Amino acid sequence: ELGLLAKVQPWLWFAGMMLFSFSNHITGLMGMPRRVFDASYLGDAFAARWKVLTGISAVGGVLLFVSAAFFVMVVVGTWLAGRKNEQPAVEFSEPLEPAPAPVALLDRLGLWTVVAVMLVLVAYGYPIWHLISTPHFGSPPYTPF
């Protein structure tokens, strides 16, 4: 039943996001690094504090995956077996007395294009110039003494 999947899917996504994001947030505050293959640090006692929360994060990830699969099933099922509704005709209103539109300076697309280009130059000009003019890349070398 697509209706039941469509009703369950957002709640499943919500539950998965809560489990996944809160547990990862808490472990991050506890010092666990991100994007590592194994955060156990060879059985270190400090890293053992993260074990339960990373398990909760994994459960959240599974719920997110199941929710995404439900979403795809609902979209494909609606596309293939959904009801075909006849589109109503679009009605437009007509003015009682046609009036010429005022020509205003702020209604010109060219003016707003120039303003947008100027804002991009102001926002990105100095950082790009700084990157190009810097003779070396990366951070300066570490010298402890």
MARPA-259444 format. One record per residue: residue in three letters; x, y, z of N, C-alpha, C, O in turn. Coordinates in steps of 0.1 Angstrom, whole numbers. Layout:
 residu  n.c1  n.c2  n.c3 ca.c1 ca.c2 ca.c3  c.c1  c.c2  c.c3  o.c1  o.c2  o.c3
    ALA     X     Y     Z     X     Y     Z     X     Y     Z     X     Y     Z
...
END
This chain:
 residu  n.c1  n.c2  n.c3 ca.c1 ca.c2 ca.c3  c.c1  c.c2  c.c3  o.c1  o.c2  o.c3
    GLU     9   -12     0     0     0     0     9    12     0    17    15     9
    LEU     8    20   -11    16    32   -12    12    43    -1    21    50     3
    GLY    -1    43     2    -5    53    12     2    52    25     6    61    32
    LEU     3    39    30     9    36    43    24    39    42    30    45    51
    LEU    31    36    31    45    39    29    47    54    29    57    59    35
    ALA    38    61    23    39    76    22    37    82    36    43    93    38
    LYS    29    76    44    27    81    58    39    78    67    42    85    76
    VAL    44    66    65    55    61    74    68    68    71    77    70    80
    GLN    71    70    58    84    74    53    89    87    60   101    87    64
    PRO    81    98    61    87   110    68    90   108    82   100   113    87
    TRP    82   100    89    85    97   104    97    88   105   105    90   115
    LEU    99    79    96   111    71    96   123    79    94   134    77   100
    TRP   122    88    84   134    97    81   137   106    94   148   108    97
    PHE   126   111   100   128   119   112   135   111   123   145   116   129
    ALA   131    99   126   137    91   136   151    88   133   160    88   141
    GLY   154    85   120   167    82   116   177    94   117   188    92   122
    MET   172   105   113   180   117   114   183   121   129   194   125   132
    MET   173   119   138   175   122   152   186   113   158   195   117   165
    LEU   184   100   155   194    90   160   208    93   155   218    93   162
    PHE   208    95   141   221    96   135   228   109   139   240   109   142
    SER   221   120   138   227   133   140   230   136   154   241   141   158
    PHE   221   133   163   224   135   178   235   127   183   244   132   190
    SER   236   114   179   247   106   184   260   110   178   270   110   185
    ASN   260   114   166   273   119   160   277   132   166   289   135   168
    HIS   267   141   169   270   154   175   276   152   189   286   158   193
    ILE   270   143   197   275   140   210   289   134   210   298   138   217
    THR   291   124   201   305   118   200   315   128   195   327   128   199
    GLY   311   137   187   320   148   182   324   157   194   336   161   195
    LEU   314   160   202   318   168   214   326   161   224   334   167   231
    MET   325   148   224   334   140   232   348   137   226   357   132   233
    GLY   350   142   214   364   142   209   366   131   198   377   130   193
    MET   355   125   193   357   115   183   359   122   169   351   131   166
    PRO   369   118   162   371   124   149   361   119   139   356   109   140
    ARG   359   128   129   350   124   118   358   117   106   370   119   105
    ARG   351   110    98   356   104    86   368    95    88   378    97    81
    VAL   367    87    98   377    77   100   371    63    98   359    61   101
    PHE   379    53    94   374    40    92   371    33   105   361    27   107
    ASP   380    34   114   379    28   127   383    37   138   394    41   139
    ALA   373    41   147   375    50   157   378    44   171   377    50   181
    SER   381    31   170   384    24   183   398    27   189   400    24   201
    TYR   407    31   181   420    34   185   426    22   192   432    23   203
    LEU   425    11   186   431    -2   191   426    -5   205   434   -10   213
    GLY   414    -3   208   408    -6   221   411     3   232   411     0   244
    ASP   415    16   229   418    26   239   405    28   248   394    28   243
    ALA   408    30   261   396    32   270   389    45   267   376    45   269
    PHE   396    55   263   389    68   259   380    66   247   368    71   247
    ALA   384    59   237   376    56   225   365    47   228   355    46   221
    ALA   365    39   239   355    29   242   342    37   246   331    31   245
    ARG   343    49   251   331    57   254   322    60   242   310    63   244
    TRP   328    59   230   320    62   218   312    50   213   304    52   204
    LYS   315    38   218   310    26   211   295    26   211   289    23   201
    VAL   288    29   222   273    28   222   267    39   213   258    36   206
    LEU   273    51   213   268    61   205   270    59   190   262    62   182
    THR   281    53   187   283    49   172   274    38   168   270    38   156
    GLY   270    29   177   260    19   174   246    26   172   239    22   162
    ILE   243    36   180   230    43   178   231    50   165   221    51   157
    SER   242    56   161   243    63   148   241    53   137   235    56   127
    ALA   246    41   138   245    31   128   230    27   126   225    25   115
    VAL   223    26   137   208    23   136   201    34   129   193    32   121
    GLY   205    46   132   199    58   125   202    58   111   193    61   103
    GLY   214    54   107   218    53    93   210    42    86   206    44    74
    VAL   207    31    92   199    21    86   184    26    84   178    23    74
    LEU   179    33    94   166    39    93   165    49    82   155    49    74
    LEU   176    57    80   176    66    69   176    59    55   170    63    46
    PHE   184    48    55   184    40    42   170    34    39   166    35    27
    VAL   164    29    49   151    23    47   141    34    43   132    32    34
    SER   141    45    49   133    56    46   135    61    32   125    64    24
    ALA   147    62    27   150    66    14   145    55     4   140    59    -7
    ALA   146    43     7   140    32    -1   125    33    -2   119    32   -13
    PHE   118    36     9   104    39     9   100    50     0    91    50    -7
    PHE   108    61     1   106    73    -7   106    70   -22    97    74   -30
    VAL   116    62   -26   118    58   -40   106    49   -44   101    51   -55
    MET   102    40   -35    91    31   -39    78    40   -40    70    37   -49
    VAL    76    49   -32    64    58   -33    64    66   -46    54    67   -53
    VAL    75    72   -49    76    80   -61    74    71   -74    66    75   -82
    VAL    81    60   -74    80    51   -86    65    45   -87    59    44   -97
    GLY    60    41   -75    46    36   -75    36    46   -79    27    42   -86
    THR    38    58   -75    28    69   -78    30    72   -93    20    74  -100
    TRP    42    71   -98    44    74  -112    38    63  -121    32    66  -132
    LEU    39    51  -117    35    40  -125    20    37  -123    13    34  -133
    ALA    15    38  -111     1    33  -108    -8    44  -103   -19    41   -98
    GLY    -3    56  -103   -11    67   -97   -24    70  -106   -24    67  -118
    ARG   -33    77  -100   -45    81  -107   -42    92  -117   -34   101  -114
    LYS   -48    91  -128   -46   102  -138   -58   112  -137   -69   109  -139
    ASN   -54   124  -133   -64   135  -131   -64   144  -143   -53   147  -149
    GLU   -75   148  -147   -76   157  -158   -73   171  -153   -77   176  -143
    GLN   -64   178  -160   -59   191  -156   -70   201  -160   -75   202  -171
    PRO   -73   210  -150   -83   220  -152   -77   231  -161   -65   234  -162
    ALA   -86   238  -168   -82   249  -177   -78   261  -168   -84   263  -158
    VAL   -67   267  -173   -62   279  -165   -70   291  -170   -70   294  -182
    GLU   -75   299  -161   -83   311  -165   -74   323  -162   -68   324  -151
    PHE   -75   333  -171   -67   345  -169   -77   356  -168   -87   356  -174
    SER   -74   366  -160   -82   378  -159   -78   388  -169   -66   389  -173
    GLU   -87   396  -173   -84   407  -183   -87   420  -176   -98   421  -169
    PRO   -79   430  -179   -82   443  -173   -94   450  -179   -97   448  -191
    LEU  -101   458  -171  -113   465  -177  -108   476  -186  -114   478  -197
    GLU   -98   483  -183   -92   493  -192   -77   491  -193   -70   492  -183
    PRO   -72   488  -204   -58   485  -206   -50   498  -203   -53   509  -209
    ALA   -40   498  -194   -32   509  -191   -18   506  -195   -13   494  -192
    PRO   -10   515  -200     4   512  -203    12   511  -191    10   518  -181
    ALA    20   501  -191    29   499  -179    39   510  -178    45   514  -188
    PRO    42   515  -166    52   526  -165    66   520  -167    69   509  -162
    VAL    74   527  -174    88   523  -177    96   529  -165    98   541  -164
    ALA   101   520  -157   109   525  -145   123   519  -147   125   509  -153
    LEU   132   527  -141   146   523  -142   149   510  -135   157   502  -139
    LEU   142   508  -124   144   496  -116   138   483  -122   140   472  -117
    ASP   131   485  -133   125   473  -140   133   468  -151   129   459  -159
    ARG   145   473  -152   154   470  -163   163   458  -159   170   459  -149
    LEU   163   448  -167   171   436  -164   186   439  -165   194   434  -158
    GLY   190   448  -175   204   451  -176   210   458  -164   221   455  -160
    LEU   202   467  -158   207   473  -146   210   463  -135   220   464  -128
    TRP   201   453  -133   202   443  -122   214   434  -126   220   428  -117
    THR   216   432  -139   228   423  -143   241   430  -139   250   424  -134
    VAL   241   443  -142   253   451  -138   255   451  -123   266   450  -118
    VAL   244   453  -115   245   453  -101   250   439   -96   259   439   -87
    ALA   245   429  -101   249   415   -97   264   413  -100   271   407   -92
    VAL   268   417  -112   283   415  -116   291   423  -106   302   418  -102
    MET   287   435  -103   295   444   -94   296   437   -80   307   438   -74
    LEU   285   432   -75   285   426   -62   294   413   -62   301   411   -52
    VAL   294   406   -73   303   394   -74   317   398   -74   326   392   -67
    LEU   320   409   -81   334   414   -81   338   419   -67   350   416   -63
    VAL   329   426   -60   333   430   -47   335   419   -37   344   419   -29
    ALA   326   409   -38   327   398   -29   338   388   -32   345   383   -22
    TYR   341   385   -44   351   375   -48   364   381   -53   374   374   -54
    GLY   365   394   -56   376   400   -63   389   399   -54   399   394   -58
    TYR   388   404   -41   399   404   -33   404   390   -29   416   388   -29
    PRO   395   381   -25   400   367   -22   407   361   -33   417   354   -32
    ILE   401   362   -45   408   356   -57   421   362   -60   431   356   -63
    TRP   422   376   -59   434   383   -61   445   378   -51   456   376   -54
    HIS   440   377   -39   449   372   -28   455   358   -31   467   356   -28
    LEU   446   349   -35   451   336   -39   460   336   -50   470   328   -50
    ILE   458   344   -60   467   344   -72   480   350   -68   491   346   -73
    SER   480   361   -60   493   368   -57   501   361   -46   512   365   -44
    THR   496   351   -39   503   345   -28   514   336   -35   511   327   -43
    PRO   527   338   -31   537   330   -37   538   315   -33   544   307   -40
    HIS   532   311   -22   533   297   -18   519   293   -14   510   301   -11
    PHE   517   280   -14   504   274   -10   505   266     3   516   262     6
    GLY   494   265    10   494   257    22   498   266    34   499   278    33
    SER   499   259    45   503   266    57   518   268    59   525   260    52
    PRO   522   277    66   537   278    68   542   266    76   534   260    83
    PRO   555   263    74   560   251    81   560   253    96   561   264   101
    TYR   559   242   103   559   242   118   573   242   123   581   233   119
    THR   576   252   131   590   253   137   588   254   152   584   265   157
    PRO   590   244   159   588   244   174   598   253   182   594   258   192
    PHE   610   255   176   620   263   184   625   275   175   633   283   180
END
